[in-house]
Amino acid sequence: MNKRWTIDKIREFTEKNSDSTLLSTEYHGFSQKLLFKCACGNNFEKTFTKFNKNNQRKCEVCQPPKEPRGSQA
Ligand SMILES: [Zn+2]
């Protein structure tokens, strides 16, 4: 089943599921980077796929990128 996302749904999802705010006003597809504002005040860009599926819902300061698999200490 394919859920069709619109910018309004993404904004709602962002508000309900994260501390970040969606700044982008248009959504053109899953490969597009959207602009978010983190709770700390930083802006960050992320595709919605990463934001949603990979739980990357904060800026890289608050949520540093994970190490590639296999290199965990
Ligand atoms: Zn942050």
N, CA, C, O and the ligand as a Tripos MOL2 file, in Angstrom:
@<TRIPOS>MOLECULE
protein
  293   291    74     0     0
PROTEIN
NO_CHARGES

@<TRIPOS>ATOM
      1 N           0.8400   -1.1980    0.0000 N.3       1 MET1
      2 CA          0.0000    0.0000    0.0000 C.3       1 MET1
      3 C           0.8690    1.2410    0.0000 C.2       1 MET1
      4 O           1.8320    1.3610    0.7580 O.2       1 MET1
      5 N           0.5080    2.1270   -0.8470 N.am      2 ASN2
      6 CA          1.3130    3.3240   -1.0220 C.3       2 ASN2
      7 C           0.6390    4.5270   -0.3850 C.2       2 ASN2
      8 O          -0.4450    4.9480   -0.7890 O.2       2 ASN2
      9 N           1.2990    5.0570    0.6030 N.am      3 LYS3
     10 CA          0.7480    6.2480    1.2280 C.3       3 LYS3
     11 C           1.2230    7.4630    0.4490 C.2       3 LYS3
     12 O           2.4170    7.6140    0.1930 O.2       3 LYS3
     13 N           0.3230    8.2990    0.0870 N.am      4 ARG4
     14 CA          0.6890    9.4620   -0.6880 C.3       4 ARG4
     15 C           0.8400   10.6610    0.2530 C.2       4 ARG4
     16 O          -0.1070   11.1020    0.9040 O.2       4 ARG4
     17 N           2.0470   11.1520    0.2890 N.am      5 TRP5
     18 CA          2.3250   12.2530    1.1980 C.3       5 TRP5
     19 C           2.1420   13.5960    0.4910 C.2       5 TRP5
     20 O           2.5080   13.7650   -0.6720 O.2       5 TRP5
     21 N           1.5830   14.5100    1.2060 N.am      6 THR6
     22 CA          1.5200   15.8870    0.7240 C.3       6 THR6
     23 C           2.2690   16.7400    1.7310 C.2       6 THR6
     24 O           2.5790   16.2870    2.8330 O.2       6 THR6
     25 N           2.5490   17.9470    1.3590 N.am      7 ILE7
     26 CA          3.3020   18.8240    2.2650 C.3       7 ILE7
     27 C           2.5220   19.0400    3.5680 C.2       7 ILE7
     28 O           3.1210   19.1610    4.6370 O.2       7 ILE7
     29 N           1.2050   19.0880    3.4800 N.am      8 ASP8
     30 CA          0.3890   19.2720    4.6880 C.3       8 ASP8
     31 C           0.4630   18.0580    5.6040 C.2       8 ASP8
     32 O           0.5440   18.1930    6.8250 O.2       8 ASP8
     33 N           0.4350   16.8680    5.0030 N.am      9 LYS9
     34 CA          0.5360   15.6500    5.8130 C.3       9 LYS9
     35 C           1.9110   15.5260    6.4400 C.2       9 LYS9
     36 O           2.0550   15.0860    7.5800 O.2       9 LYS9
     37 N           2.9080   15.9170    5.6830 N.am     10 ILE10
     38 CA          4.2590   15.8530    6.2180 C.3      10 ILE10
     39 C           4.4310   16.8370    7.3810 C.2      10 ILE10
     40 O           5.0700   16.5310    8.3880 O.2      10 ILE10
     41 N           3.8560   17.9990    7.2180 N.am     11 ARG11
     42 CA          3.9420   18.9950    8.2990 C.3      11 ARG11
     43 C           3.2530   18.4670    9.5620 C.2      11 ARG11
     44 O           3.7670   18.6030   10.6720 O.2      11 ARG11
     45 N           2.1030   17.8750    9.3670 N.am     12 GLU12
     46 CA          1.3560   17.3140   10.4920 C.3      12 GLU12
     47 C           2.1440   16.1770   11.1400 C.2      12 GLU12
     48 O           2.2410   16.0920   12.3650 O.2      12 GLU12
     49 N           2.7000   15.3150   10.3070 N.am     13 PHE13
     50 CA          3.5050   14.2050   10.8100 C.3      13 PHE13
     51 C           4.6950   14.7330   11.6110 C.2      13 PHE13
     52 O           5.0180   14.2210   12.6830 O.2      13 PHE13
     53 N           5.3340   15.7600   11.0700 N.am     14 THR14
     54 CA          6.4960   16.3390   11.7270 C.3      14 THR14
     55 C           6.1280   16.8840   13.1100 C.2      14 THR14
     56 O           6.8550   16.6810   14.0830 O.2      14 THR14
     57 N           4.9990   17.5720   13.1820 N.am     15 GLU15
     58 CA          4.5910   18.1580   14.4510 C.3      15 GLU15
     59 C           4.2010   17.0900   15.4740 C.2      15 GLU15
     60 O           4.4490   17.2420   16.6700 O.2      15 GLU15
     61 N           3.5990   16.0280   14.9950 N.am     16 LYS16
     62 CA          3.1430   14.9880   15.9210 C.3      16 LYS16
     63 C           4.2550   14.0500   16.3540 C.2      16 LYS16
     64 O           4.2400   13.5220   17.4660 O.2      16 LYS16
     65 N           5.2200   13.8460   15.4660 N.am     17 ASN17
     66 CA          6.2040   12.7930   15.7100 C.3      17 ASN17
     67 C           7.6210   13.2780   15.9690 C.2      17 ASN17
     68 O           8.5450   12.4710   16.0740 O.2      17 ASN17
     69 N           7.7950   14.5650   16.0720 N.am     18 SER18
     70 CA          9.1390   15.0650   16.3310 C.3      18 SER18
     71 C           9.0580   16.4070   17.0310 C.2      18 SER18
     72 O           7.9810   16.9780   17.2050 O.2      18 SER18
     73 N          10.2300   16.9000   17.4320 N.am     19 ASP19
     74 CA         10.3030   18.2340   18.0290 C.3      19 ASP19
     75 C          10.6670   19.2670   16.9760 C.2      19 ASP19
     76 O          10.8410   20.4490   17.2730 O.2      19 ASP19
     77 N          10.7770   18.7980   15.7410 N.am     20 SER20
     78 CA         11.1880   19.6950   14.6680 C.3      20 SER20
     79 C           9.9710   20.2940   13.9670 C.2      20 SER20
     80 O           8.8420   19.8320   14.1300 O.2      20 SER20
     81 N          10.2380   21.3340   13.1840 N.am     21 THR21
     82 CA          9.1820   21.9920   12.4300 C.3      21 THR21
     83 C           9.5260   21.9350   10.9530 C.2      21 THR21
     84 O          10.6860   22.1080   10.5780 O.2      21 THR21
     85 N           8.5490   21.7000   10.1280 N.am     22 LEU22
     86 CA          8.7880   21.6770    8.6910 C.3      22 LEU22
     87 C           8.7720   23.0980    8.1480 C.2      22 LEU22
     88 O           7.8170   23.8450    8.3630 O.2      22 LEU22
     89 N           9.8310   23.4640    7.4450 N.am     23 LEU23
     90 CA          9.9110   24.8120    6.8690 C.3      23 LEU23
     91 C           9.5790   24.8150    5.3770 C.2      23 LEU23
     92 O           9.1080   25.8170    4.8400 O.2      23 LEU23
     93 N           9.8270   23.6920    4.7210 N.am     24 SER24
     94 CA          9.5240   23.6240    3.2900 C.3      24 SER24
     95 C           8.0280   23.7930    3.0590 C.2      24 SER24
     96 O           7.2140   23.4010    3.8960 O.2      24 SER24
     97 N           7.6810   24.3660    1.9440 N.am     25 THR25
     98 CA          6.2650   24.5950    1.6440 C.3      25 THR25
     99 C           5.7950   23.7900    0.4380 C.2      25 THR25
    100 O           4.6270   23.8440    0.0540 O.2      25 THR25
    101 N           6.7220   23.0450   -0.1490 N.am     26 GLU26
    102 CA          6.3360   22.2080   -1.2870 C.3      26 GLU26
    103 C           6.9870   20.8450   -1.1610 C.2      26 GLU26
    104 O           8.1040   20.7150   -0.6600 O.2      26 GLU26
    105 N           6.2800   19.8450   -1.6170 N.am     27 TYR27
    106 CA          6.8130   18.4900   -1.6090 C.3      27 TYR27
    107 C           6.6850   17.9080   -3.0090 C.2      27 TYR27
    108 O           5.5940   17.8380   -3.5760 O.2      27 TYR27
    109 N           7.8250   17.4940   -3.5520 N.am     28 HIS28
    110 CA          7.8150   17.0110   -4.9310 C.3      28 HIS28
    111 C           8.1130   15.5240   -5.0400 C.2      28 HIS28
    112 O           8.0660   14.9620   -6.1340 O.2      28 HIS28
    113 N           8.4170   14.8860   -3.9260 N.am     29 GLY29
    114 CA          8.6960   13.4550   -4.0080 C.3      29 GLY29
    115 C           9.7130   13.0320   -2.9650 C.2      29 GLY29
    116 O          10.3440   13.8550   -2.3010 O.2      29 GLY29
    117 N           9.8480   11.7310   -2.8440 N.am     30 PHE30
    118 CA         10.6500   11.1860   -1.7420 C.3      30 PHE30
    119 C          12.1300   11.5090   -1.8380 C.2      30 PHE30
    120 O          12.8430   11.4490   -0.8370 O.2      30 PHE30
    121 N          12.6020   11.8520   -3.0390 N.am     31 SER31
    122 CA         14.0340   12.1280   -3.1730 C.3      31 SER31
    123 C          14.3590   13.5950   -2.9000 C.2      31 SER31
    124 O          15.5250   13.9900   -2.8900 O.2      31 SER31
    125 N          13.3420   14.3790   -2.6830 N.am     32 GLN32
    126 CA         13.5550   15.8000   -2.4280 C.3      32 GLN32
    127 C          13.9700   16.0290   -0.9720 C.2      32 GLN32
    128 O          13.4270   15.4230   -0.0480 O.2      32 GLN32
    129 N          14.9380   16.9130   -0.7970 N.am     33 LYS33
    130 CA         15.2960   17.2710    0.5710 C.3      33 LYS33
    131 C          14.3510   18.3400    1.0850 C.2      33 LYS33
    132 O          14.0960   19.3460    0.4230 O.2      33 LYS33
    133 N          13.8450   18.0990    2.2690 N.am     34 LEU34
    134 CA         12.9540   19.0610    2.8930 C.3      34 LEU34
    135 C          13.7230   19.8290    3.9550 C.2      34 LEU34
    136 O          14.6610   19.3110    4.5600 O.2      34 LEU34
    137 N          13.3170   21.0510    4.1670 N.am     35 LEU35
    138 CA         13.9820   21.8810    5.1580 C.3      35 LEU35
    139 C          13.1870   21.8360    6.4650 C.2      35 LEU35
    140 O          11.9870   22.1070    6.5000 O.2      35 LEU35
    141 N          13.8970   21.4840    7.5290 N.am     36 PHE36
    142 CA         13.2720   21.4110    8.8430 C.3      36 PHE36
    143 C          13.9740   22.3680    9.7990 C.2      36 PHE36
    144 O          15.1260   22.7460    9.5870 O.2      36 PHE36
    145 N          13.2760   22.7450   10.8310 N.am     37 LYS37
    146 CA         13.8940   23.5040   11.9120 C.3      37 LYS37
    147 C          13.8830   22.6270   13.1520 C.2      37 LYS37
    148 O          12.8320   22.1780   13.6080 O.2      37 LYS37
    149 N          15.0690   22.3950   13.6850 N.am     38 CYS38
    150 CA         15.2090   21.5570   14.8670 C.3      38 CYS38
    151 C          14.7530   22.3180   16.1130 C.2      38 CYS38
    152 O          14.6820   23.5470   16.1070 O.2      38 CYS38
    153 N          14.4490   21.5890   17.1670 N.am     39 ALA39
    154 CA         14.0350   22.2150   18.4220 C.3      39 ALA39
    155 C          15.1260   23.1190   18.9870 C.2      39 ALA39
    156 O          14.8390   24.0600   19.7260 O.2      39 ALA39
    157 N          16.3830   22.8280   18.6360 N.am     40 CYS40
    158 CA         17.4990   23.6310   19.1380 C.3      40 CYS40
    159 C          17.6530   24.9330   18.3640 C.2      40 CYS40
    160 O          18.4190   25.8070   18.7690 O.2      40 CYS40
    161 N          16.9330   25.0700   17.2550 N.am     41 GLY41
    162 CA         17.0010   26.2990   16.4730 C.3      41 GLY41
    163 C          17.7610   26.1670   15.1700 C.2      41 GLY41
    164 O          17.6840   27.0450   14.3110 O.2      41 GLY41
    165 N          18.5010   25.0630   15.0140 N.am     42 ASN42
    166 CA         19.2100   24.8430   13.7610 C.3      42 ASN42
    167 C          18.2420   24.4070   12.6680 C.2      42 ASN42
    168 O          17.2660   23.7000   12.9210 O.2      42 ASN42
    169 N          18.5370   24.8460   11.4470 N.am     43 ASN43
    170 CA         17.8090   24.3120   10.3040 C.3      43 ASN43
    171 C          18.5880   23.1400    9.7350 C.2      43 ASN43
    172 O          19.8180   23.1340    9.7630 O.2      43 ASN43
    173 N          17.8860   22.1670    9.2280 N.am     44 PHE44
    174 CA         18.5710   21.0530    8.5840 C.3      44 PHE44
    175 C          17.7370   20.5150    7.4350 C.2      44 PHE44
    176 O          16.5130   20.6440    7.4100 O.2      44 PHE44
    177 N          18.4340   19.9090    6.4870 N.am     45 GLU45
    178 CA         17.7680   19.3450    5.3190 C.3      45 GLU45
    179 C          17.8100   17.8350    5.3910 C.2      45 GLU45
    180 O          18.8100   17.2440    5.7970 O.2      45 GLU45
    181 N          16.7240   17.2260    4.9970 N.am     46 LYS46
    182 CA         16.6200   15.7710    5.0880 C.3      46 LYS46
    183 C          15.5270   15.3390    4.1250 C.2      46 LYS46
    184 O          14.5100   16.0180    3.9790 O.2      46 LYS46
    185 N          15.7440   14.2030    3.4690 N.am     47 THR47
    186 CA         14.6180   13.6850    2.6900 C.3      47 THR47
    187 C          13.5740   13.1590    3.6730 C.2      47 THR47
    188 O          13.9030   12.7670    4.7920 O.2      47 THR47
    189 N          12.3280   13.1550    3.2430 N.am     48 PHE48
    190 CA         11.2960   12.6910    4.1540 C.3      48 PHE48
    191 C          11.4580   11.2060    4.4470 C.2      48 PHE48
    192 O          11.0830   10.7370    5.5210 O.2      48 PHE48
    193 N          12.0100   10.4770    3.5050 N.am     49 THR49
    194 CA         12.2580    9.0520    3.7270 C.3      49 THR49
    195 C          13.1710    8.8550    4.9290 C.2      49 THR49
    196 O          12.8960    8.0300    5.8010 O.2      49 THR49
    197 N          14.2510    9.6140    4.9690 N.am     50 LYS50
    198 CA         15.1670    9.4910    6.1080 C.3      50 LYS50
    199 C          14.4970    9.9530    7.3940 C.2      50 LYS50
    200 O          14.6230    9.3240    8.4450 O.2      50 LYS50
    201 N          13.7990   11.0450    7.2860 N.am     51 PHE51
    202 CA         13.1320   11.6010    8.4520 C.3      51 PHE51
    203 C          12.1440   10.5890    9.0340 C.2      51 PHE51
    204 O          12.0890   10.3750   10.2450 O.2      51 PHE51
    205 N          11.3810    9.9850    8.1570 N.am     52 ASN52
    206 CA         10.3200    9.0730    8.5570 C.3      52 ASN52
    207 C          10.8580    7.6740    8.8910 C.2      52 ASN52
    208 O          10.7100    7.1950   10.0150 O.2      52 ASN52
    209 N          11.4780    7.0340    7.9050 N.am     53 LYS53
    210 CA         11.8610    5.6360    8.0590 C.3      53 LYS53
    211 C          13.1010    5.4420    8.9170 C.2      53 LYS53
    212 O          13.2040    4.4710    9.6650 O.2      53 LYS53
    213 N          14.0430    6.3760    8.8020 N.am     54 ASN54
    214 CA         15.3110    6.2160    9.5230 C.3      54 ASN54
    215 C          15.3250    6.9740   10.8460 C.2      54 ASN54
    216 O          16.3440    7.0180   11.5360 O.2      54 ASN54
    217 N          14.1950    7.5640   11.1890 N.am     55 ASN55
    218 CA         14.1060    8.2840   12.4530 C.3      55 ASN55
    219 C          15.1200    9.4030   12.5960 C.2      55 ASN55
    220 O          15.5680    9.7070   13.7020 O.2      55 ASN55
    221 N          15.4790   10.0130   11.4860 N.am     56 GLN56
    222 CA         16.4110   11.1440   11.5540 C.3      56 GLN56
    223 C          15.5890   12.4220   11.6670 C.2      56 GLN56
    224 O          15.3400   13.1170   10.6820 O.2      56 GLN56
    225 N          15.1840   12.7030   12.8790 N.am     57 ARG57
    226 CA         14.2040   13.7740   13.0590 C.3      57 ARG57
    227 C          14.7530   14.9870   13.7850 C.2      57 ARG57
    228 O          14.0050   15.8510   14.2410 O.2      57 ARG57
    229 N          16.0730   15.0340   13.8820 N.am     58 LYS58
    230 CA         16.7120   16.1990   14.4900 C.3      58 LYS58
    231 C          17.8990   16.6170   13.6470 C.2      58 LYS58
    232 O          18.3020   15.8980   12.7330 O.2      58 LYS58
    233 N          18.4630   17.7830   13.9530 N.am     59 CYS59
    234 CA         19.6420   18.2150   13.2160 C.3      59 CYS59
    235 C          20.8340   17.3480   13.6160 C.2      59 CYS59
    236 O          20.7610   16.5590   14.5580 O.2      59 CYS59
    237 N          21.9220   17.5120   12.8860 N.am     60 GLU60
    238 CA         23.0640   16.6320   13.1230 C.3      60 GLU60
    239 C          23.8000   16.9620   14.4190 C.2      60 GLU60
    240 O          24.6380   16.1860   14.8810 O.2      60 GLU60
    241 N          23.4880   18.0920   14.9900 N.am     61 VAL61
    242 CA         24.0720   18.4340   16.2860 C.3      61 VAL61
    243 C          23.3700   17.6450   17.3990 C.2      61 VAL61
    244 O          24.0160   17.0830   18.2840 O.2      61 VAL61
    245 N          22.0570   17.6160   17.3350 N.am     62 CYS62
    246 CA         21.2730   16.9120   18.3510 C.3      62 CYS62
    247 C          21.2950   15.4000   18.1280 C.2      62 CYS62
    248 O          21.2190   14.6180   19.0760 O.2      62 CYS62
    249 N          21.3980   15.0060   16.8640 N.am     63 GLN63
    250 CA         21.3550   13.5830   16.5340 C.3      63 GLN63
    251 C          22.4520   13.2980   15.5010 C.2      63 GLN63
    252 O          22.1770   13.2520   14.3020 O.2      63 GLN63
    253 N          23.6840   13.1090   15.9630 N.am     64 PRO64
    254 CA         24.7970   12.8690   15.0470 C.3      64 PRO64
    255 C          24.5150   11.6420   14.1800 C.2      64 PRO64
    256 O          23.9000   10.6790   14.6380 O.2      64 PRO64
    257 N          24.9680   11.6860   12.9250 N.am     65 PRO65
    258 CA         24.7580   10.5330   12.0400 C.3      65 PRO65
    259 C          25.3550    9.2760   12.6460 C.2      65 PRO65
    260 O          26.4150    9.3130   13.2720 O.2      65 PRO65
    261 N          24.6670    8.1740   12.4540 N.am     66 LYS66
    262 CA         25.1570    6.9180   13.0150 C.3      66 LYS66
    263 C          26.3620    6.4200   12.2370 C.2      66 LYS66
    264 O          26.5010    6.6790   11.0410 O.2      66 LYS66
    265 N          27.2180    5.7120   12.9270 N.am     67 GLU67
    266 CA         28.3440    5.0850   12.2580 C.3      67 GLU67
    267 C          27.8100    4.0480   11.2710 C.2      67 GLU67
    268 O          26.7710    3.4310   11.5050 O.2      67 GLU67
    269 N          28.5290    3.8650   10.1740 N.am     68 PRO68
    270 CA         28.1110    2.8170    9.2460 C.3      68 PRO68
    271 C          28.0720    1.4620    9.9470 C.2      68 PRO68
    272 O          28.8430    1.1940   10.8690 O.2      68 PRO68
    273 N          27.1620    0.6270    9.4880 N.am     69 ARG69
    274 CA         27.0150   -0.6750   10.1190 C.3      69 ARG69
    275 C          28.3310   -1.4420   10.0730 C.2      69 ARG69
    276 O          29.0360   -1.4020    9.0650 O.2      69 ARG69
    277 N          28.6570   -2.1200   11.1240 N.am     70 GLY70
    278 CA         29.8700   -2.9330   11.1300 C.3      70 GLY70
    279 C          31.0310   -2.2550   11.8180 C.2      70 GLY70
    280 O          32.0220   -2.9060   12.1470 O.2      70 GLY70
    281 N          30.9240   -0.9530   12.0430 N.am     71 SER71
    282 CA         32.0470   -0.2680   12.6710 C.3      71 SER71
    283 C          31.7270    0.1520   14.0960 C.2      71 SER71
    284 O          32.3620    1.0510   14.6470 O.2      71 SER71
    285 N          30.7450   -0.5040   14.6840 N.am     72 GLN72
    286 CA         30.3920   -0.1580   16.0570 C.3      72 GLN72
    287 C          31.4710   -0.6220   17.0190 C.2      72 GLN72
    288 O          32.0390   -1.7030   16.8620 O.2      72 GLN72
    289 N          31.7430    0.1940   17.9990 N.am     73 ALA73
    290 CA         32.8120   -0.1340   18.9430 C.3      73 ALA73
    291 C          32.3690   -1.2340   19.8920 C.2      73 ALA73
    292 O          33.1370   -1.6450   20.7620 O.2      73 ALA73
    293 ZN         19.2120   20.3630   16.8690 Zn       74 ZN74
@<TRIPOS>BOND
     1     1     2 1
     2     2     3 1
     3     3     4 2
     4     3     5 am
     5     5     6 1
     6     6     7 1
     7     7     8 2
     8     7     9 am
     9     9    10 1
    10    10    11 1
    11    11    12 2
    12    11    13 am
    13    13    14 1
    14    14    15 1
    15    15    16 2
    16    15    17 am
    17    17    18 1
    18    18    19 1
    19    19    20 2
    20    19    21 am
    21    21    22 1
    22    22    23 1
    23    23    24 2
    24    23    25 am
    25    25    26 1
    26    26    27 1
    27    27    28 2
    28    27    29 am
    29    29    30 1
    30    30    31 1
    31    31    32 2
    32    31    33 am
    33    33    34 1
    34    34    35 1
    35    35    36 2
    36    35    37 am
    37    37    38 1
    38    38    39 1
    39    39    40 2
    40    39    41 am
    41    41    42 1
    42    42    43 1
    43    43    44 2
    44    43    45 am
    45    45    46 1
    46    46    47 1
    47    47    48 2
    48    47    49 am
    49    49    50 1
    50    50    51 1
    51    51    52 2
    52    51    53 am
    53    53    54 1
    54    54    55 1
    55    55    56 2
    56    55    57 am
    57    57    58 1
    58    58    59 1
    59    59    60 2
    60    59    61 am
    61    61    62 1
    62    62    63 1
    63    63    64 2
    64    63    65 am
    65    65    66 1
    66    66    67 1
    67    67    68 2
    68    67    69 am
    69    69    70 1
    70    70    71 1
    71    71    72 2
    72    71    73 am
    73    73    74 1
    74    74    75 1
    75    75    76 2
    76    75    77 am
    77    77    78 1
    78    78    79 1
    79    79    80 2
    80    79    81 am
    81    81    82 1
    82    82    83 1
    83    83    84 2
    84    83    85 am
    85    85    86 1
    86    86    87 1
    87    87    88 2
    88    87    89 am
    89    89    90 1
    90    90    91 1
    91    91    92 2
    92    91    93 am
    93    93    94 1
    94    94    95 1
    95    95    96 2
    96    95    97 am
    97    97    98 1
    98    98    99 1
    99    99   100 2
   100    99   101 am
   101   101   102 1
   102   102   103 1
   103   103   104 2
   104   103   105 am
   105   105   106 1
   106   106   107 1
   107   107   108 2
   108   107   109 am
   109   109   110 1
   110   110   111 1
   111   111   112 2
   112   111   113 am
   113   113   114 1
   114   114   115 1
   115   115   116 2
   116   115   117 am
   117   117   118 1
   118   118   119 1
   119   119   120 2
   120   119   121 am
   121   121   122 1
   122   122   123 1
   123   123   124 2
   124   123   125 am
   125   125   126 1
   126   126   127 1
   127   127   128 2
   128   127   129 am
   129   129   130 1
   130   130   131 1
   131   131   132 2
   132   131   133 am
   133   133   134 1
   134   134   135 1
   135   135   136 2
   136   135   137 am
   137   137   138 1
   138   138   139 1
   139   139   140 2
   140   139   141 am
   141   141   142 1
   142   142   143 1
   143   143   144 2
   144   143   145 am
   145   145   146 1
   146   146   147 1
   147   147   148 2
   148   147   149 am
   149   149   150 1
   150   150   151 1
   151   151   152 2
   152   151   153 am
   153   153   154 1
   154   154   155 1
   155   155   156 2
   156   155   157 am
   157   157   158 1
   158   158   159 1
   159   159   160 2
   160   159   161 am
   161   161   162 1
   162   162   163 1
   163   163   164 2
   164   163   165 am
   165   165   166 1
   166   166   167 1
   167   167   168 2
   168   167   169 am
   169   169   170 1
   170   170   171 1
   171   171   172 2
   172   171   173 am
   173   173   174 1
   174   174   175 1
   175   175   176 2
   176   175   177 am
   177   177   178 1
   178   178   179 1
   179   179   180 2
   180   179   181 am
   181   181   182 1
   182   182   183 1
   183   183   184 2
   184   183   185 am
   185   185   186 1
   186   186   187 1
   187   187   188 2
   188   187   189 am
   189   189   190 1
   190   190   191 1
   191   191   192 2
   192   191   193 am
   193   193   194 1
   194   194   195 1
   195   195   196 2
   196   195   197 am
   197   197   198 1
   198   198   199 1
   199   199   200 2
   200   199   201 am
   201   201   202 1
   202   202   203 1
   203   203   204 2
   204   203   205 am
   205   205   206 1
   206   206   207 1
   207   207   208 2
   208   207   209 am
   209   209   210 1
   210   210   211 1
   211   211   212 2
   212   211   213 am
   213   213   214 1
   214   214   215 1
   215   215   216 2
   216   215   217 am
   217   217   218 1
   218   218   219 1
   219   219   220 2
   220   219   221 am
   221   221   222 1
   222   222   223 1
   223   223   224 2
   224   223   225 am
   225   225   226 1
   226   226   227 1
   227   227   228 2
   228   227   229 am
   229   229   230 1
   230   230   231 1
   231   231   232 2
   232   231   233 am
   233   233   234 1
   234   234   235 1
   235   235   236 2
   236   235   237 am
   237   237   238 1
   238   238   239 1
   239   239   240 2
   240   239   241 am
   241   241   242 1
   242   242   243 1
   243   243   244 2
   244   243   245 am
   245   245   246 1
   246   246   247 1
   247   247   248 2
   248   247   249 am
   249   249   250 1
   250   250   251 1
   251   251   252 2
   252   251   253 am
   253   253   254 1
   254   254   255 1
   255   255   256 2
   256   255   257 am
   257   257   258 1
   258   258   259 1
   259   259   260 2
   260   259   261 am
   261   261   262 1
   262   262   263 1
   263   263   264 2
   264   263   265 am
   265   265   266 1
   266   266   267 1
   267   267   268 2
   268   267   269 am
   269   269   270 1
   270   270   271 1
   271   271   272 2
   272   271   273 am
   273   273   274 1
   274   274   275 1
   275   275   276 2
   276   275   277 am
   277   277   278 1
   278   278   279 1
   279   279   280 2
   280   279   281 am
   281   281   282 1
   282   282   283 1
   283   283   284 2
   284   283   285 am
   285   285   286 1
   286   286   287 1
   287   287   288 2
   288   287   289 am
   289   289   290 1
   290   290   291 1
   291   291   292 2
@<TRIPOS>SUBSTRUCTURE
     1 MET1         2 RESIDUE 1 A MET
     2 ASN2         6 RESIDUE 1 A ASN
     3 LYS3        10 RESIDUE 1 A LYS
     4 ARG4        14 RESIDUE 1 A ARG
     5 TRP5        18 RESIDUE 1 A TRP
     6 THR6        22 RESIDUE 1 A THR
     7 ILE7        26 RESIDUE 1 A ILE
     8 ASP8        30 RESIDUE 1 A ASP
     9 LYS9        34 RESIDUE 1 A LYS
    10 ILE10       38 RESIDUE 1 A ILE
    11 ARG11       42 RESIDUE 1 A ARG
    12 GLU12       46 RESIDUE 1 A GLU
    13 PHE13       50 RESIDUE 1 A PHE
    14 THR14       54 RESIDUE 1 A THR
    15 GLU15       58 RESIDUE 1 A GLU
    16 LYS16       62 RESIDUE 1 A LYS
    17 ASN17       66 RESIDUE 1 A ASN
    18 SER18       70 RESIDUE 1 A SER
    19 ASP19       74 RESIDUE 1 A ASP
    20 SER20       78 RESIDUE 1 A SER
    21 THR21       82 RESIDUE 1 A THR
    22 LEU22       86 RESIDUE 1 A LEU
    23 LEU23       90 RESIDUE 1 A LEU
    24 SER24       94 RESIDUE 1 A SER
    25 THR25       98 RESIDUE 1 A THR
    26 GLU26      102 RESIDUE 1 A GLU
    27 TYR27      106 RESIDUE 1 A TYR
    28 HIS28      110 RESIDUE 1 A HIS
    29 GLY29      114 RESIDUE 1 A GLY
    30 PHE30      118 RESIDUE 1 A PHE
    31 SER31      122 RESIDUE 1 A SER
    32 GLN32      126 RESIDUE 1 A GLN
    33 LYS33      130 RESIDUE 1 A LYS
    34 LEU34      134 RESIDUE 1 A LEU
    35 LEU35      138 RESIDUE 1 A LEU
    36 PHE36      142 RESIDUE 1 A PHE
    37 LYS37      146 RESIDUE 1 A LYS
    38 CYS38      150 RESIDUE 1 A CYS
    39 ALA39      154 RESIDUE 1 A ALA
    40 CYS40      158 RESIDUE 1 A CYS
    41 GLY41      162 RESIDUE 1 A GLY
    42 ASN42      166 RESIDUE 1 A ASN
    43 ASN43      170 RESIDUE 1 A ASN
    44 PHE44      174 RESIDUE 1 A PHE
    45 GLU45      178 RESIDUE 1 A GLU
    46 LYS46      182 RESIDUE 1 A LYS
    47 THR47      186 RESIDUE 1 A THR
    48 PHE48      190 RESIDUE 1 A PHE
    49 THR49      194 RESIDUE 1 A THR
    50 LYS50      198 RESIDUE 1 A LYS
    51 PHE51      202 RESIDUE 1 A PHE
    52 ASN52      206 RESIDUE 1 A ASN
    53 LYS53      210 RESIDUE 1 A LYS
    54 ASN54      214 RESIDUE 1 A ASN
    55 ASN55      218 RESIDUE 1 A ASN
    56 GLN56      222 RESIDUE 1 A GLN
    57 ARG57      226 RESIDUE 1 A ARG
    58 LYS58      230 RESIDUE 1 A LYS
    59 CYS59      234 RESIDUE 1 A CYS
    60 GLU60      238 RESIDUE 1 A GLU
    61 VAL61      242 RESIDUE 1 A VAL
    62 CYS62      246 RESIDUE 1 A CYS
    63 GLN63      250 RESIDUE 1 A GLN
    64 PRO64      254 RESIDUE 1 A PRO
    65 PRO65      258 RESIDUE 1 A PRO
    66 LYS66      262 RESIDUE 1 A LYS
    67 GLU67      266 RESIDUE 1 A GLU
    68 PRO68      270 RESIDUE 1 A PRO
    69 ARG69      274 RESIDUE 1 A ARG
    70 GLY70      278 RESIDUE 1 A GLY
    71 SER71      282 RESIDUE 1 A SER
    72 GLN72      286 RESIDUE 1 A GLN
    73 ALA73      290 RESIDUE 1 A ALA
    74 ZN74       293 GROUP 0 **** ****
